[in-house]
Structures are given as structure tokens and as C-alpha cells.
Amino acid sequence: MPQSAPPLNLGWHLQEWLTVKHKRQADILRDLEWDRARTSRIISGKQPFTRDDVLALAKWLQIEPYELLMPPQRAAQLRAIEQSTIDLAAAIQAHSVVEPPGQSSQAGAPRSARPEPRKLAKGR
């Protein structure tokens, strides 16, 4: 059996996430099939959580694992910033004409509409 990662000693915000997601300790017991003592110790912070704990809880709460290490309000702010950035990039891309490398906007124009190439003077 593979060894579990050593316990992490960072603070986390599990109780706040449970409240925001309208979950209770009994839900963890039922859904994740954890025992009562372990669940109580993890929620209260008396037992350090492992990587496996974080991954299981994040998946169950439908959040990113790192979000357990911040208040839900902060995670919501970061998600809003991320979505705004994605929306802005999409808007910029939709309003920009991006030409593939090696092609110019005149590549498809009829020959008569293209400007004549400049001729270099002899001696250059």
C-alpha cells in the first residue's frame, strides 16, 4: 500500500467552506465514509490534514484544493478575477484580426490591388 504524504500544518478554512456549501459533519461521514473521530479532529484542526484529505474534501465540496487554504470569500474574489481575465481576453481576440504567421493582409488581394515592391537603387 502506498504511503500517504506527511500531514500538512497549514491553516485551512474547512468549517467556513462547510457553512458556505450547506454541508455538515454528518455529510462528510456519509459521503466520504470517514469515521466520526477522524472527521471531528480534522474539522476542529486537532488533527493535521493530509494531501489525500485535501483532495477528497475539495472534490466533495466542488472547489479547487488550494481554496481550502483560504476563506470562501477570497476564493470567490479570485474566481471572479480569473473569469474577468478570460472574458477580457476573449473580447480582445474577437475584436482583433490576427493573421497567421507568414501571411499578410494583402496576400489574397488581386495582383493589381497590391502595391508594387520598391526597387533598390544600384550600388546598395
Residue pairs with C-beta under 8 A, 6 or more apart in sequence:
4 50
4 51
4 52
5 50
5 51
5 52
6 50
7 47
7 48
7 49
7 50
8 48
8 49
8 50
8 51
8 54
9 48
10 69
11 45
11 69
12 45
12 49
12 54
12 68
12 69
13 68
13 69
13 70
13 71
13 72
14 42
14 43
14 49
14 57
14 68
15 43
16 71
16 72
17 23
17 57
17 61
17 63
17 67
17 68
17 72
18 24
18 25
18 43
18 61
20 72
21 61
21 62
23 61
25 36
25 39
25 40
25 43
28 34
28 39
28 43
28 57
28 60
29 35
29 36
29 39
31 60
32 56
32 57
32 60
34 42
38 47
40 46
41 47
42 49
42 53
49 57
54 65
54 68
55 65
57 68
58 64
58 65
58 67
58 68
61 68
63 75
64 75
67 75
70 78
97 105
99 105
106 113
106 114
106 115
